[in-house]
């Protein structure tokens, strides 16, 4: 296999890979664009994880092109030997050659351009460690150096829609347990047909830089720190970090002109902001650019890539036409809790559940009144197989049904998956009970004095685990793998008289127990992901609404716990129940898709940094938020039943209390899409900041710009993320 074929194959891979990416942007930390880019002062970004590895995407391309050569039917052996791989690659080579009319211009002009940089340390002394920058693009690419500024300019013709520049980070910077490093990057980009720019690490982790939907020809600035964390046992291999540029319109050429005016690596300094590193860089005077050089891939590089591809193909499951980060053929998703988890009306029989599976008895153990101690009921409900939900009349459609609808809708829209013929499937379960306390959902023995509705400790916990056991057995009978990626938790109203700490300990124990016991049944290595809603606040003289804040606290502290949406913004029929239960599952399904498939959890919508400024008697408090999908905004016009039907709240739901007095002088304003600015009557240091504590009786108006539409019950639901309720954050 020669280099030219590999480049042709690589260009085909790039085309198919990038065209399969979602065009929605979902931020982890920070910005992004402001009206005046000169006002961007201190931005800090964290790396997150992307959904698809490059090797798996290449495998996906191979599978789709050579489906007649490598079958994925259940009768095919899952291990593909080297001869099969060689035959498949040879066949693909013929097909790639037949596509030369489409790819020839790109293939002939593929090039790699390298620029060397010096490393700047904290004290400004030059070191001998070098970095280089690679630029991969089409024939009109130019790279030039003007003083301390590196210019990259190029066009990538449609439909390849991929443009990157990048650099290597050697193992010396991340295989040393005693040190930590940061890469400083600042510059600008001037685009045409450009939607977003991201900084990617090893094609899996990435940090969003700027976006979305750039104005053609308008230069936009960016600045970021990339933190390089220690990786135990890492040997020899550099990390490759690069910018990726994505188009607004896949049918048009992408043009981008970058100016990189700061690029260097520092030893991490505790407490330093991005401005501190920039200042150190600007004052060091040691930054030097080296010669620009060109190069091409070597034969050994090509051989190594093919070897990795062969190994990966050999380990692929027979049910793996799409590398969407589902780990099992049948993925059981469970909604556990009290009435908001089990009640019906979240979907209808007319909704299309695509290839979703169900037990013969349905998707709701609660609605079927399943008695797990009655052998005949157990046999009738679980049966010995799994059935298509679309082919049977379900007794109930609780929120787990709308959760699956939202999840599958995003897979269709963002990953272009035909869900009706998708080889991965959902199996849904609703084993909870209405009006039950968390003690009644917990494992037997945790609360010996609690009286369960069924008269037995841990009954509903056992029902959940029995569903997992039966789901696995039935899936295995069908020749499919099985696991539990996530459990959704919807409970708290019955415990709303408890303190935050009391409920927090109960919830944490329940999640740990479920994680251990589910993994013991399925044998899965991955932890179960827990997605808990945030109960609307019900603070009164007798009720302190501890679960509201405990759910938020646990999501902030536990890696496998995520907040699945606030609840105060919806229209309610009574004290505890939203009028439309579909929204409970819809917002949770979006959260789950980001975690499980995209491996890019949405940021927890929460204050991140505080800054106090004053001039004379005027005090300003600036609060920078982590925003799931910037920019954040105030929703006040009551557009529907799920965007705060109570309309505009006083100070949009915020209070800032000092010495018993609310010191907010004027209504807060939003700056730069992620910063709340409050004019105060006095110095806000030491004051207590709270938001939306009145719950669905008013709550607040702070919302992100996710703007995802999901059809359910023949209604187009527009789902955004509202800031969760919080209270008593002390301003430093």
C-alpha positions in Angstrom: 0.0 0.0 0.0 1.6 3.3 -1.1 1.4 6.7 0.5 -0.8 8.1 -2.2 -3.5 5.5 -1.5 -3.3 6.2 2.2 -3.8 9.9 1.6 -6.8 9.2 -0.7 -8.2 6.9 2.0 -7.5 9.5 4.7 -9.3 12.2 2.7 -12.3 9.9 2.3 -12.2 9.3 6.0 -12.0 13.0 6.8 -15.0 13.7 4.5 -17.2 11.1 5.9 -16.1 11.7 9.5 -16.7 15.4 9.5 -20.0 15.3 7.6 -21.3 13.0 10.4 -20.5 15.5 13.1 -23.3 17.4 14.7 -23.3 21.1 13.9 -24.6 22.0 17.4 -22.1 23.4 19.8 -22.0 22.4 23.4 -19.6 24.1 25.7 -17.9 22.7 28.8 -16.4 25.8 30.3 -16.3 29.4 29.3 -17.2 31.8 26.6 -17.7 32.6 24.0 -18.2 35.5 21.5 -19.0 39.0 22.8 -20.1 42.1 21.0 -16.7 43.7 21.6 -13.9 41.1 21.4 -11.5 43.6 23.0 -13.5 43.1 26.2 -12.6 39.4 26.6 -10.3 39.4 29.6 -9.9 36.1 31.4 -11.1 32.9 29.9 -10.4 29.4 31.2 -11.4 26.2 29.4 -11.3 22.5 30.4 -10.9 19.6 28.0 -13.8 17.2 27.7 -14.4 14.1 25.6 -15.7 13.7 22.1 -17.9 10.8 21.1 -16.0 9.1 18.3 -12.4 8.0 18.1 -10.7 8.3 14.7 -10.0 4.6 14.5 -13.6 3.7 15.1 -14.7 6.2 12.5 -12.3 4.6 10.0 -13.7 1.2 10.9 -17.2 2.6 10.3 -16.1 3.8 6.8 -14.6 0.4 6.0 -17.7 -1.4 7.1 -20.0 0.8 5.1 -18.0 0.5 1.9 -17.2 -3.2 2.1 -20.4 -4.5 3.7 -20.5 -7.4 1.3 -17.0 -8.5 2.2 -17.3 -8.2 6.0 -20.7 -9.2 7.2 -22.0 -8.2 10.6 -24.9 -10.7 10.8 -25.3 -12.7 13.9 -23.9 -15.8 12.1 -20.6 -14.1 11.4 -17.7 -14.7 13.7 -16.9 -11.5 15.6 -13.1 -11.9 15.3 -12.0 -10.9 11.7 -8.7 -12.5 10.8 -5.8 -10.8 9.0 -6.7 -12.3 5.6 -10.2 -10.8 5.8 -8.8 -7.4 6.7 -6.2 -7.5 3.9 -8.9 -8.5 1.4 -11.2 -5.8 2.6 -8.5 -3.2 2.5 -7.5 -4.3 -1.1 -11.1 -4.1 -2.1 -11.5 -0.6 -0.6 -8.3 0.4 -2.5 -10.1 -0.4 -5.7 -13.1 1.5 -4.7 -11.1 4.5 -3.6 -9.3 4.5 -7.0 -12.7 4.6 -8.7 -13.6 7.7 -6.8 -10.5 9.7 -8.0 -12.6 12.0 -10.0 -14.1 13.4 -6.8 -11.0 13.3 -4.7 -8.0 13.9 -7.0 -7.5 17.6 -6.4 -7.5 17.1 -2.7 -5.2 14.1 -2.7 -2.6 15.7 -5.0 -2.3 18.7 -2.9 -2.3 17.3 0.6 0.6 18.5 2.5 2.0 18.9 6.0 3.7 22.1 7.0 5.7 22.4 10.3 6.7 25.4 12.3 9.0 25.1 15.3 8.5 27.0 18.6 10.5 27.4 21.7 9.2 26.5 25.1 8.8 29.3 27.6 9.0 28.5 31.3 7.5 30.4 34.2 10.6 32.6 34.7 11.1 33.4 31.1 14.2 31.3 30.5 14.3 29.5 27.2 14.5 25.6 27.3 15.6 23.2 24.7 12.3 21.4 24.4 10.7 22.2 21.0 7.2 22.1 19.7 6.1 22.0 16.1 2.9 23.0 14.4 1.3 20.9 11.6 -1.0 22.4 9.0 -3.1 20.0 6.9 -5.2 21.6 4.2 -5.6 22.0 0.4 -3.6 23.4 -2.4 -3.9 27.1 -1.7 -2.5 26.8 1.9 0.0 29.4 3.0 2.0 29.6 6.2 4.1 32.7 7.1 5.8 34.3 10.0 5.6 38.0 10.8 7.6 38.8 13.9 5.9 36.8 16.7 2.8 36.1 14.7 2.2 32.9 12.7 -0.3 33.1 9.9 -2.1 30.1 8.6 -4.5 30.6 5.6 -6.2 28.1 3.4 -9.4 26.7 1.7 -10.8 23.3 1.9 -13.2 22.5 -1.0 -16.6 21.0 -0.3 -17.4 18.3 0.7 -14.3 17.6 2.8 -15.2 20.4 5.2 -12.2 19.8 7.5 -9.3 22.1 8.2 -6.8 21.8 11.0 -3.6 23.1 12.5 -2.0 21.5 15.4 1.1 20.6 17.5 2.6 17.7 19.4 3.0 17.5 23.2 5.8 15.1 24.1 5.5 12.6 26.9 7.9 14.6 29.1 5.0 17.0 29.7 2.4 14.5 30.9 4.3 11.4 32.1 5.9 13.2 35.0 3.7 12.7 38.1 5.4 15.5 40.0 4.6 18.3 37.4 1.7 19.7 35.5 1.9 21.9 32.5 -0.3 24.3 30.5 -0.3 25.4 26.9 -1.1 29.0 26.2 -2.7 29.9 22.9 -4.0 33.2 21.8 -4.9 34.6 18.4 -7.7 35.2 16.0 -9.5 33.6 13.1 -11.1 35.3 10.1 -13.7 32.9 8.4 -15.9 32.2 5.4 -18.6 29.5 5.8 -17.3 28.8 9.3 -19.5 27.6 12.2 -17.1 26.7 15.0 -13.5 26.2 16.0 -12.5 23.6 18.6 -9.2 22.5 20.1 -9.0 18.8 20.0 -6.6 16.4 21.8 -5.9 13.0 20.2 -9.1 13.4 18.2 -11.1 12.6 21.3 -10.9 15.3 24.0 -11.5 18.9 23.0 -12.1 22.4 24.2 -14.4 24.8 22.3 -12.6 28.0 21.4 -15.0 30.2 19.4 -18.3 29.9 17.6 -21.0 29.7 16.5 -22.0 30.8 13.0 -19.2 33.3 12.3 -19.9 36.3 10.2 -17.9 35.9 7.0 -14.8 38.0 6.8 -15.1 39.3 10.4 -12.0 38.5 12.6 -12.7 36.9 16.0 -10.2 36.7 18.8 -9.7 33.7 21.1 -7.4 32.8 24.0 -7.2 29.6 26.0 -5.2 27.5 28.4 -5.0 23.8 27.7 -4.1 21.9 30.9 -1.8 18.9 30.4 -2.6 16.3 33.1 -0.5 13.4 34.3 -1.2 10.0 32.9 0.2 7.1 34.8 1.9 4.4 32.7 2.1 6.5 29.6 5.2 5.7 27.5 6.6 7.0 24.3 3.6 8.4 22.5 3.1 12.1 22.0 -0.3 13.7 22.2 -1.4 15.4 19.1 -3.4 18.6 19.7 -5.0 20.5 16.9 -7.6 23.1 15.9 -10.6 21.8 13.9 -12.7 24.1 11.8 -16.3 23.2 10.9 -18.6 24.6 8.2 -22.0 26.2 8.3 -22.8 24.8 4.9 -21.3 21.4 3.9 -21.9 22.3 0.2 -19.6 25.3 0.3 -15.9 25.7 0.6 -14.4 26.5 4.0 -11.9 29.3 4.2 -10.1 30.3 7.4 -7.2 32.6 8.2 -5.6 32.1 11.6 -3.2 34.4 13.4 -1.4 32.8 16.3 0.3 35.4 18.4 1.1 33.4 21.5 2.0 29.8 21.7 4.1 28.4 24.6 4.2 25.8 27.3 4.4 26.7 31.0 4.8 24.7 34.2 1.5 24.9 35.9 1.4 27.7 38.6 -1.2 27.4 41.4 -3.6 30.2 41.4 -2.5 31.7 38.1 -5.2 33.0 35.7 -4.8 33.1 31.9 -3.8 36.8 32.3 -0.9 35.8 34.5 0.5 33.4 31.9 0.0 36.0 29.2 1.8 38.6 31.2 4.7 36.2 31.8 4.8 35.4 28.1 4.8 39.1 27.1 7.5 40.0 29.5 9.8 37.0 28.8 11.3 38.2 25.5 12.5 34.7 24.7 9.9 33.7 22.1 11.5 32.7 18.8 10.1 31.1 15.7 12.2 28.6 13.7 12.2 27.7 10.0 9.1 26.6 8.2 9.4 23.2 6.6 7.3 20.7 4.6 7.1 17.0 5.0 5.0 13.9 4.1 3.8 10.8 5.9 6.4 8.0 5.9 5.9 4.4 4.9 6.3 3.2 8.5 3.6 5.7 9.5 1.2 4.2 7.0 2.0 0.7 8.0 1.5 1.5 11.7 -1.9 3.1 10.9 -3.1 0.0 8.9 -1.9 -2.3 11.7 -3.9 -0.3 14.3 -6.9 -0.4 12.0 -6.6 -4.2 11.6 -6.4 -4.7 15.4 -9.4 -2.6 16.0 -11.5 -4.3 13.3 -10.7 -7.7 14.9 -12.1 -6.6 18.2 -15.3 -5.1 16.9 -18.7 -6.5 18.1 -20.8 -8.2 15.4 -23.5 -5.6 16.3 -21.3 -2.5 15.6 -22.0 -0.7 12.3 -21.8 2.6 14.1 -19.1 3.7 16.6 -21.5 5.7 18.7 -20.1 4.7 22.1 -22.8 2.4 23.0 -21.1 -0.5 24.8 -23.8 -3.0 24.4 -26.4 -4.2 21.9 -29.2 -3.8 24.4 -28.9 -0.7 26.6 -31.3 -0.8 29.6 -32.4 2.7 30.7 -34.2 2.9 34.1 -36.3 5.7 35.6 -36.4 5.2 39.3 -38.3 7.4 41.8 -41.7 8.4 42.9 -44.8 9.8 41.0 -42.9 12.0 38.6 -41.0 8.9 37.4 -43.9 6.5 37.1 -46.9 8.6 36.0 -48.1 8.2 32.4 -48.8 10.8 29.7 -45.2 11.5 28.7 -45.7 9.9 25.3 -48.5 8.2 23.3 -49.1 5.2 21.2 -48.7 7.3 18.1 -45.0 8.2 18.9 -42.4 6.4 16.9 -40.2 4.4 19.2 -38.0 3.2 16.3 -36.2 0.0 17.3 -36.8 0.3 21.1 -37.4 -3.0 22.9 -39.8 -3.8 25.7 -40.6 -6.7 28.0 -43.8 -8.5 27.0 -45.4 -6.8 30.0 -44.5 -3.3 28.9 -42.0 -0.6 30.0 -43.6 0.2 33.4 -43.5 -2.3 36.3 -45.5 0.3 38.3 -48.3 0.6 35.8 -48.5 -3.2 35.5 -48.7 -3.5 39.3 -46.1 -6.2 39.0 -45.7 -8.3 42.2 -42.2 -9.7 42.0 -43.0 -12.3 44.7 -45.7 -13.8 42.4 -44.0 -16.3 40.1 -46.7 -16.2 37.5 -46.7 -12.4 37.3 -43.0 -12.4 36.9 -43.1 -14.9 34.1 -45.9 -13.0 32.3 -44.3 -9.6 32.6 -40.7 -10.4 31.7 -41.2 -13.5 29.5 -38.1 -15.0 27.8 -37.6 -12.5 25.0 -37.7 -8.8 24.2 -40.3 -7.3 21.8 -40.5 -4.2 19.7 -42.3 -1.4 21.5 -43.8 -0.1 18.2 -45.6 -3.4 17.6 -47.6 -3.6 20.9 -50.0 -1.5 22.9 -48.2 -0.3 26.0 -50.3 0.3 29.1 -48.4 3.4 30.1 -45.9 5.9 28.7 -44.0 7.3 31.7 -41.1 9.9 31.3 -38.6 7.1 30.4 -40.5 6.9 27.1 -40.0 10.6 26.3 -36.4 10.3 27.4 -35.8 7.6 24.8 -37.6 9.7 22.1 -35.3 12.7 22.8 -32.2 10.5 22.8 -33.0 8.8 19.5 -34.0 12.1 17.9 -30.6 13.5 18.6 -28.9 10.4 17.2 -30.9 10.8 14.0 -30.3 14.6 13.7 -26.7 14.8 14.9 -25.3 11.4 13.9 -27.5 10.7 10.9 -28.5 7.3 12.2 -31.5 5.3 10.8 -32.9 4.4 14.2 -35.4 1.9 12.8 -32.5 -0.2 11.5 -30.0 0.6 14.2 -28.3 -2.4 15.7 -28.2 -0.9 19.2 -31.4 -0.8 21.1 -33.0 0.7 24.3 -34.9 -1.4 26.8 -36.9 0.7 29.3 -37.9 0.1 32.9 -39.9 2.0 35.5 -39.7 0.1 38.8 -40.5 2.9 41.3 -43.6 3.8 43.2 -45.8 6.9 43.6 -45.5 9.0 46.7 -42.6 7.0 48.1 -39.8 8.3 50.2 -36.1 7.7 49.3 -36.0 5.2 52.2 -38.5 3.0 50.4 -36.4 3.0 47.3 -33.2 2.1 49.1 -31.6 -1.2 49.6 -32.9 -3.4 52.4 -31.3 -2.8 55.8 -30.4 0.8 55.1 -33.4 2.2 57.0 -34.7 -0.6 59.4 -37.3 1.7 61.0 -38.9 2.7 57.7 -42.3 1.2 56.8 -42.5 0.3 53.1 -45.8 0.4 51.2 -45.3 -3.2 50.4 -44.5 -4.0 54.0 -40.9 -5.2 53.1 -37.6 -3.4 53.2 -36.0 -2.9 49.8 -38.9 -4.2 47.7 -38.7 -1.7 44.9 -34.9 -1.9 45.0 -35.3 -5.6 44.4 -37.8 -4.9 41.6 -35.2 -2.7 39.8 -32.5 -5.3 40.1 -34.9 -8.1 38.9 -35.6 -6.1 35.8 -31.9 -5.8 35.1 -31.4 -9.6 35.6 -34.4 -10.5 33.3 -33.3 -7.9 30.7 -29.9 -9.4 30.5 -31.2 -13.0 30.4 -33.6 -12.2 27.5 -30.9 -10.2 25.6 -28.5 -13.1 25.9 -31.1 -15.5 24.6 -31.3 -13.3 21.5 -27.5 -13.5 21.1 -27.0 -9.8 22.1 -24.8 -8.1 24.7 -26.5 -6.2 27.5 -25.6 -3.4 30.0 -27.0 -0.5 31.9 -25.5 2.8 30.8 -27.6 5.0 33.1 -30.3 5.3 35.7 -32.6 8.4 35.9 -33.7 9.4 39.3 -36.8 11.4 40.0 -37.6 11.7 43.7 -37.5 14.1 46.6 -40.9 15.6 47.1 -41.8 13.1 49.9 -38.6 14.0 51.7 -38.8 17.8 51.2 -38.9 18.4 55.0 -35.3 17.1 55.3 -32.1 19.0 55.5 -29.7 19.0 52.6 -27.1 17.0 54.4 -29.6 14.3 55.6 -31.0 13.7 52.1 -27.5 14.0 50.5 -26.2 11.1 52.5 -29.3 8.9 51.6 -29.0 9.7 47.9 -25.3 9.1 47.8 -25.7 5.7 49.5 -28.5 4.7 47.1 -26.4 5.6 44.0 -23.4 3.7 45.4 -25.5 0.6 46.2 -27.2 0.6 42.8 -23.9 1.0 40.9 -22.3 -1.9 42.8 -25.3 -4.2 42.5 -26.1 -3.5 38.8 -22.5 -4.0 37.8 -22.4 -7.3 39.8 -25.4 -8.5 37.7 -24.2 -7.4 34.3 -20.5 -7.8 34.7 -20.0 -4.4 33.1 -16.8 -2.5 33.9 -18.1 1.0 33.4 -19.9 2.7 36.3 -23.6 3.3 35.9 -24.3 7.0 35.1 -26.9 8.6 37.4 -28.9 11.5 36.0 -31.0 13.2 38.7 -33.5 16.0 38.1 -33.4 18.9 40.5 -36.6 18.9 42.5 -38.4 22.3 42.5 -38.0 24.1 45.8 -40.8 23.9 48.3 -39.5 26.0 51.1 -42.1 26.9 53.7 -42.1 27.2 57.5 -42.3 23.4 57.8 -40.4 22.3 54.7 -36.8 23.2 54.0 -36.5 21.5 50.6 -33.2 19.8 51.3 -33.4 17.4 48.3 -33.3 20.4 45.9 -29.8 21.3 47.1 -28.6 17.8 47.8 -29.2 16.7 44.2 -27.2 19.7 43.0 -24.4 19.1 45.5 -24.1 15.4 44.5 -23.9 16.3 40.8 -21.1 18.7 41.6 -19.1 16.2 43.6 -19.6 12.7 42.0 -18.1 11.9 38.6 -20.9 9.6 37.6 -23.7 11.8 38.8 -25.2 14.5 36.6 -28.0 17.0 36.9 -30.7 16.1 34.4 -32.5 19.4 34.5 -34.2 22.0 36.8 -38.0 21.7 37.4 -39.1 25.1 38.5 -39.6 26.5 35.0 -42.6 24.3 34.1 -46.3 24.8 34.4 -47.7 22.8 37.3 -51.1 21.3 37.9 -50.7 21.1 41.7 -47.9 21.4 44.3 -45.8 18.6 43.0 -46.7 17.7 39.4 -45.9 19.5 36.1 -48.8 19.6 33.8 -46.9 17.8 31.1 -44.6 15.0 32.2 -43.0 14.6 28.8 -40.6 17.4 29.6 -39.1 15.4 32.5 -37.9 12.7 30.2 -37.1 15.0 27.2 -34.5 17.1 29.0 -33.0 14.0 30.7 -32.7 12.2 27.3 -30.7 15.2 25.9 -28.4 15.1 28.9 -27.9 11.3 28.5 -27.0 11.6 24.8 -24.3 14.1 25.6 -22.8 11.9 28.3 -23.1 8.4 26.7 -22.7 9.0 23.0 -20.9 12.3 22.7 -18.8 11.7 25.9 -19.1 15.5 26.4 -21.4 16.1 29.3 -23.1 19.5 29.4 -21.6 21.9 31.9 -23.3 22.2 35.2 -25.0 25.6 34.9 -23.5 27.2 38.0 -21.4 30.2 39.1 -17.7 29.7 38.5 -15.8 32.9 39.4 -16.6 36.2 41.2 -15.1 39.6 40.7 -15.9 42.8 42.7 -15.1 46.3 41.4 -16.0 49.7 42.8 -15.6 53.4 42.0 -16.7 55.7 44.8 -20.1 54.5 46.1 -20.7 52.3 43.0 -20.0 48.5 43.5 -20.2 46.0 40.7 -20.3 42.2 41.2 -19.4 40.1 38.1 -20.3 36.4 38.3 -19.0 34.1 35.5 -21.1 31.0 35.0 -20.4 27.7 33.4 -23.1 27.7 30.7 -24.2 24.4 29.0 -24.8 26.1 25.6 -23.8 29.8 25.6 -24.9 32.5 25.5 -27.0 32.5 28.7 -30.1 34.7 28.6 -33.2 35.8 30.6 -36.4 34.2 29.4 -39.3 36.5 30.4 -41.9 36.4 27.6 -43.6 33.0 28.5 -43.3 31.4 25.0 -44.7 28.0 26.2 -45.4 25.9 29.2 -41.8 24.9 29.7 -40.0 28.3 29.7 -41.3 29.7 33.0 -45.0 30.4 32.8 -44.6 32.9 35.7 -42.9 35.4 33.5 -40.3 37.9 34.6 -39.3 37.6 38.3 -37.9 40.4 40.5 -34.2 40.7 39.6 -34.8 37.6 37.4 -34.9 35.4 40.5 -31.6 36.5 42.2 -31.1 37.8 45.7 -27.9 39.1 47.2 -28.3 39.4 51.0 -25.9 41.1 53.4 -26.8 41.7 57.1 -30.4 40.7 56.3 -30.8 43.2 53.4 -31.0 42.5 49.7 -28.3 44.8 48.3 -29.1 44.5 44.6 -29.4 48.1 43.4 -30.4 47.5 39.8 -31.6 44.6 37.7 -28.7 42.2 36.8 -27.5 42.3 33.2 -25.7 39.6 31.1 -22.3 40.4 29.5 -20.3 38.2 27.1 -22.8 35.4 27.1 -21.6 33.9 30.4 -21.2 36.7 33.0 -23.9 38.2 35.3 -23.2 41.8 36.4 -25.0 43.1 39.5 -24.9 46.7 40.6 -24.9 46.7 44.4 -25.9 49.1 47.1 -22.7 48.3 49.1 -19.7 46.2 49.0 -21.0 42.6 48.1 -18.0 40.8 49.6 -19.4 38.5 52.3 -23.0 38.7 50.9 -25.1 35.6 50.2 -26.1 34.9 46.6 -29.2 32.8 45.9 -31.3 32.0 42.8 -34.8 30.7 42.1 -35.5 29.6 45.7 -39.2 30.2 45.3 -39.3 27.2 42.9 -42.2 26.9 40.4 -44.1 29.6 42.3 -41.8 32.1 40.5 -38.3 30.7 40.4 -36.0 32.6 38.0 -35.5 33.4 34.3 -31.8 32.4 33.7 -31.6 30.1 30.7 -29.0 28.9 28.2 -29.4 28.8 24.4 -29.5 25.0 23.7 -32.7 25.5 21.6 -33.2 21.8 20.8 -36.5 20.8 19.4 -37.9 17.3 19.9 -41.2 16.0 18.6 -43.3 14.0 21.2 -47.1 13.5 21.2 -47.1 15.4 17.9 -45.9 18.5 19.8 -42.6 20.3 19.0 -41.0 20.8 22.4 -38.2 23.3 22.6 -35.8 22.2 25.3 -33.3 24.7 26.9 -31.4 24.3 30.2 -32.4 26.6 33.1 -29.9 27.4 35.8 -30.5 25.1 38.8 -31.7 26.5 42.1 -29.0 27.5 44.5 -28.7 29.5 47.7 -26.3 31.0 50.1 -23.2 31.2 48.0 -20.9 33.6 49.9 -19.2 36.2 47.7 -15.4 36.3 48.4 
